[in-house]
Amino acid sequence: MTVTVRDLRSDARADLEGFARVRHAALPFILVTPDSLAHELAHMHPAARYRPLVAVADGEVIGTAQVHLAHESSEPGQGNVNVYVHPRHTRRGAGTLLVRAAEEHLAAHGATRLLAWVLDEPGHRAFAERHGYRASRSAHFLRLDLAHGTLPPLQDPPPGVELRRASDFAGDPRPLFELDAETMADEPSDVDTAFTDYEAWLAQTWRHPMFSPELTTVALVDGRPAAFSAARTDGGTRYATLMTGTARAHRGRGLAKLAKNDSLHRARAAGYTEAFTGNDTGNGPMIAINKWFGYEICGTEVRYVRELG
């Protein structure tokens, strides 16, 4: 059975559904839908040179690759290569073909350093190392059973603190953009990321089809956003925390925990049964917060790096 690699066709529903199906089978801890894929393809910044790829056999999508430059980094020449093959179709060469096509695309657009997330399993790690990648930091996927688990009780905000929904900022979400940019700058990462383009943030984050302004909670201090827990949903029963953070001036007061607890309670009340999030293994404060909520580690991935040239 011949395996071929080509671009994902955003106008082909079968392509989008196949891409989402492979991602869910290979990486069930991440929310992805056909509509979210189409949105990302339409709204990724041109400087990212975004090129999602699919591996196809007998008309079926059996592997995927998300390929783009880290255009928001101050250090040029960094590219992302995230390859996933359906577990029923491994060892057929799809992964190698996807990696090769991804690397050629990024190298042609000036990438000199490639970064890939790889599941922390012997076969996946060996595959990355055979292709010249070396291991770097790691991160955990965490899951919380919203249907049967017990959430911490809701707490009243302290004086001067108010909990609001992100939807309350629909008329002017810029304060949330500024808070997101500040917290993202301090997030553990191999790539320094700076959110400076408000219009791009509106397109890629605020208007993302899985983003839920109703379930995203913002903690205000004296009327200004100071902490938040951003939520995404898949339109079914799965909820995920995209980012939880606090402005530097307000850290150490438990505001992120307050916001996340409020969001989780509202997600459960809305009928969501599973909650997912992720933590860098070195992010002790957020790991402690998520354990307090009852999250359990359900998977680990390792960042692999390859230098070109």
C-alpha positions as CSV (number, residue, x, y, z in Angstrom):
1,M,0.0,0.0,0.0
2,T,1.6,3.3,-1.2
3,V,1.8,6.2,1.2
4,T,2.0,9.7,-0.2
5,V,2.4,13.1,1.5
6,R,0.6,16.3,0.4
7,D,-0.7,19.5,1.8
8,L,-3.9,19.5,3.9
9,R,-6.8,20.8,1.7
10,S,-8.8,23.2,3.7
11,D,-11.7,23.0,1.3
12,A,-11.9,19.3,1.6
13,R,-14.0,18.2,4.6
14,A,-12.6,14.7,4.4
15,D,-9.1,16.0,4.8
16,L,-10.0,18.1,7.9
17,E,-11.9,15.2,9.5
18,G,-9.1,12.8,8.7
19,F,-6.5,15.2,10.2
20,A,-8.6,15.6,13.4
21,R,-9.2,11.9,13.6
22,V,-5.4,11.1,13.5
23,R,-4.6,13.7,16.0
24,H,-7.2,12.5,18.4
25,A,-6.1,8.9,18.1
26,A,-2.4,9.7,18.5
27,L,-2.7,12.5,21.0
28,P,-6.1,12.2,22.8
29,F,-5.2,14.8,25.4
30,I,-5.4,17.7,22.9
31,L,-8.6,19.2,21.6
32,V,-8.8,19.5,17.9
33,T,-11.8,19.7,15.5
34,P,-12.1,20.0,11.7
35,D,-13.4,23.6,12.2
36,S,-10.4,24.5,14.4
37,L,-8.0,23.2,11.8
38,A,-9.7,25.2,9.0
39,H,-9.6,28.3,11.2
40,E,-5.9,28.0,11.9
41,L,-5.1,27.4,8.3
42,A,-7.0,30.5,7.3
43,H,-5.7,32.8,10.1
44,M,-2.1,31.7,10.9
45,H,0.2,34.7,10.3
46,P,1.8,34.7,6.9
47,A,5.3,34.9,8.5
48,A,4.7,31.5,10.0
49,R,4.8,29.9,6.6
50,Y,2.3,27.4,8.1
51,R,2.0,24.2,6.1
52,P,-0.1,21.4,7.5
53,L,0.7,18.1,5.8
54,V,-1.2,14.7,5.6
55,A,0.1,11.3,4.8
56,V,-2.5,9.3,2.8
57,A,-2.9,5.6,1.9
58,D,-5.7,4.3,-0.2
59,G,-7.5,7.6,0.2
60,E,-7.3,7.6,4.0
61,V,-5.4,10.1,6.1
62,I,-3.1,8.1,8.3
63,G,-0.6,10.7,9.4
64,T,-0.3,14.5,10.0
65,A,2.3,17.2,10.4
66,Q,1.9,20.7,11.7
67,V,4.8,22.8,10.2
68,H,5.5,26.4,10.8
69,L,8.2,29.0,11.7
70,A,8.2,30.4,15.2
71,H,7.5,33.9,13.8
72,E,6.7,35.4,17.2
73,S,10.2,34.7,18.6
74,S,12.9,37.4,18.6
75,E,15.3,34.7,17.4
76,P,14.9,34.0,13.7
77,G,15.3,30.7,12.0
78,Q,13.3,28.4,14.4
79,G,10.8,26.0,13.0
80,N,8.2,23.6,14.5
81,V,7.7,20.1,13.2
82,N,5.0,18.1,15.0
83,V,4.3,14.8,13.4
84,Y,1.7,12.3,14.4
85,V,0.7,9.0,12.8
86,H,-2.4,7.0,13.6
87,P,-1.4,4.2,16.0
88,R,-2.9,1.6,13.6
89,H,-0.7,2.8,10.7
90,T,2.8,3.1,12.2
91,R,5.9,1.4,10.7
92,R,4.7,2.1,7.2
93,G,7.0,5.0,6.4
94,A,4.4,7.8,6.9
95,G,6.3,9.5,9.7
96,T,9.6,9.6,7.8
97,L,7.9,11.0,4.7
98,L,6.2,13.7,6.8
99,V,9.4,14.7,8.6
100,R,11.3,14.9,5.3
101,A,8.7,17.1,3.7
102,A,8.4,19.3,6.8
103,E,12.1,19.8,7.1
104,E,12.5,20.7,3.4
105,H,9.7,23.3,3.7
106,L,11.2,24.9,6.8
107,A,14.8,24.9,5.5
108,A,13.6,26.5,2.3
109,H,12.2,29.4,4.4
110,G,15.3,29.9,6.4
111,A,14.9,27.6,9.4
112,T,18.2,26.5,11.0
113,R,16.8,25.0,14.3
114,L,13.9,22.6,14.3
115,L,11.8,21.8,17.4
116,A,9.4,18.8,17.7
117,W,7.2,17.5,20.5
118,V,7.5,13.7,20.9
119,L,5.5,11.4,23.1
120,D,7.7,10.1,26.0
121,E,7.5,6.5,24.8
122,P,10.5,4.4,23.5
123,G,9.3,4.0,20.0
124,H,8.5,7.7,19.5
125,R,11.8,8.8,21.1
126,A,13.8,6.4,19.0
127,F,12.1,7.7,15.9
128,A,13.1,11.3,16.7
129,E,16.7,10.3,17.5
130,R,17.1,8.3,14.3
131,H,16.2,11.5,12.4
132,G,18.9,13.6,14.2
133,Y,16.9,15.2,17.0
134,R,18.1,15.4,20.6
135,A,16.0,15.5,23.7
136,S,15.4,18.8,25.6
137,R,12.8,19.7,28.2
138,S,9.5,17.8,28.8
139,A,5.9,18.5,29.7
140,H,2.9,16.7,31.1
141,F,-0.6,16.2,29.9
142,L,-3.1,16.2,32.7
143,R,-6.8,15.1,32.9
144,L,-9.5,15.8,35.3
145,D,-12.8,13.7,35.5
146,L,-15.4,16.5,35.7
147,A,-18.3,14.1,35.7
148,H,-17.3,12.0,38.7
149,G,-14.4,14.0,40.4
150,T,-14.8,16.4,43.3
151,L,-13.8,20.0,42.7
152,P,-12.6,22.3,45.5
153,P,-15.5,24.4,46.8
154,L,-16.0,27.8,45.3
155,Q,-14.5,30.6,47.3
156,D,-15.6,34.2,47.6
157,P,-13.0,36.6,46.1
158,P,-11.0,38.7,48.6
159,P,-11.7,42.4,48.9
160,G,-10.9,44.4,45.8
161,V,-11.1,41.2,43.6
162,E,-13.9,40.5,41.2
163,L,-14.5,37.4,39.0
164,R,-15.8,38.1,35.5
165,R,-16.3,36.1,32.3
166,A,-14.2,36.9,29.2
167,S,-17.4,37.5,27.3
168,D,-17.8,40.6,29.4
169,F,-14.9,42.1,27.5
170,A,-16.4,41.4,24.1
171,G,-16.6,45.1,23.3
172,D,-12.9,45.6,24.0
173,P,-10.8,42.5,24.6
174,R,-7.5,44.4,24.5
175,P,-6.9,44.3,28.3
176,L,-7.1,40.5,28.0
177,F,-4.6,40.5,25.2
178,E,-2.2,42.6,27.3
179,L,-2.6,40.1,30.2
180,D,-2.1,37.1,28.0
181,A,1.0,38.7,26.4
182,E,2.6,39.4,29.9
183,T,2.0,35.9,31.2
184,M,3.0,34.1,28.0
185,A,6.4,35.9,28.1
186,D,7.1,34.1,31.4
187,E,5.9,30.7,30.3
188,P,8.7,28.1,30.3
189,S,9.7,27.4,26.7
190,D,12.6,26.7,24.3
191,V,11.4,29.6,22.3
192,D,10.9,33.1,23.6
193,T,7.5,34.3,22.5
194,A,6.3,37.9,22.4
195,F,2.6,38.8,21.6
196,T,2.8,42.2,20.0
197,D,0.2,41.9,17.2
198,Y,-3.2,42.6,18.6
199,E,-5.1,41.9,15.4
200,A,-3.3,38.5,15.0
201,W,-4.2,37.7,18.6
202,L,-7.9,38.5,17.9
203,A,-7.9,36.2,14.9
204,Q,-5.9,33.3,16.3
205,T,-7.0,33.3,20.0
206,W,-10.1,35.4,20.6
207,R,-12.0,34.3,17.5
208,H,-10.7,30.7,17.5
209,P,-13.8,28.4,17.1
210,M,-12.9,26.4,20.3
211,F,-12.2,29.4,22.5
212,S,-15.0,29.8,25.1
213,P,-15.4,33.4,26.4
214,E,-18.3,32.2,28.5
215,L,-16.1,29.6,30.4
216,T,-13.0,31.8,30.5
217,T,-12.7,33.5,33.9
218,V,-10.9,36.7,34.6
219,A,-9.9,38.0,38.0
220,L,-10.0,41.8,38.3
221,V,-8.1,43.7,40.9
222,D,-9.5,47.2,41.4
223,G,-11.3,46.8,38.1
224,R,-8.3,45.7,36.0
225,P,-7.6,42.2,34.7
226,A,-4.9,40.6,36.9
227,A,-5.3,36.8,36.4
228,F,-7.2,34.5,34.1
229,S,-7.9,31.0,33.1
230,A,-8.7,30.6,29.3
231,A,-10.9,27.8,28.2
232,R,-11.5,25.9,25.0
233,T,-14.1,23.3,24.3
234,D,-14.6,20.8,21.4
235,G,-18.3,21.4,21.1
236,G,-19.0,18.1,22.8
237,T,-18.0,17.0,26.3
238,R,-14.3,18.0,26.4
239,Y,-13.0,21.2,28.0
240,A,-9.4,22.3,28.1
241,T,-7.5,25.1,29.8
242,L,-5.5,26.9,27.2
243,M,-3.6,29.2,29.6
244,T,-3.8,30.1,33.2
245,G,-1.7,33.0,34.5
246,T,-1.3,36.1,36.7
247,A,0.2,39.5,36.0
248,R,3.6,39.9,37.7
249,A,2.4,42.5,40.1
250,H,-0.3,40.3,41.5
251,R,1.4,36.9,41.8
252,G,1.4,34.9,45.1
253,R,-2.2,35.9,46.0
254,G,-3.9,32.7,44.7
255,L,-5.8,34.6,41.9
256,A,-5.0,32.1,39.2
257,K,-6.4,29.3,41.3
258,L,-9.5,31.4,42.1
259,A,-10.1,32.0,38.4
260,K,-9.5,28.4,37.3
261,N,-11.7,27.0,40.0
262,D,-14.6,29.3,38.9
263,S,-14.1,28.2,35.2
264,L,-14.0,24.5,36.1
265,H,-17.2,24.7,38.1
266,R,-19.0,26.5,35.3
267,A,-17.7,24.0,32.8
268,R,-19.1,21.1,34.8
269,A,-22.4,22.9,35.2
270,A,-22.5,23.3,31.4
271,G,-22.2,19.5,31.0
272,Y,-18.5,19.1,30.2
273,T,-17.2,15.7,31.5
274,E,-13.5,15.9,30.9
275,A,-11.0,18.6,31.6
276,F,-7.5,18.7,30.1
277,T,-4.5,20.9,30.6
278,G,-0.7,20.8,30.3
279,N,2.3,21.7,32.4
280,D,6.0,22.1,31.8
281,T,7.6,19.5,34.1
282,G,9.6,22.4,35.7
283,N,6.6,24.6,36.4
284,G,6.2,23.6,40.0
285,P,3.6,26.2,41.0
286,M,1.1,25.2,38.3
287,I,1.7,21.5,38.8
288,A,0.8,22.0,42.5
289,I,-2.3,24.0,41.6
290,N,-3.5,21.3,39.2
291,K,-2.9,18.5,41.7
292,W,-5.0,20.5,44.2
293,F,-7.8,20.5,41.6
294,G,-7.5,16.7,41.2
295,Y,-5.8,16.6,37.8
296,E,-3.8,13.4,37.1
297,I,-0.9,13.0,34.6
298,C,-2.2,11.1,31.6
299,G,0.8,11.5,29.3
300,T,4.2,13.1,28.9
301,E,5.9,14.6,25.8
302,V,9.5,15.6,25.3
303,R,10.8,18.5,23.2
304,Y,13.3,17.3,20.6
305,V,15.7,19.7,18.8
306,R,17.6,19.4,15.6
307,E,20.2,21.9,14.3
308,L,20.4,22.3,10.5
309,G,23.5,23.2,8.5
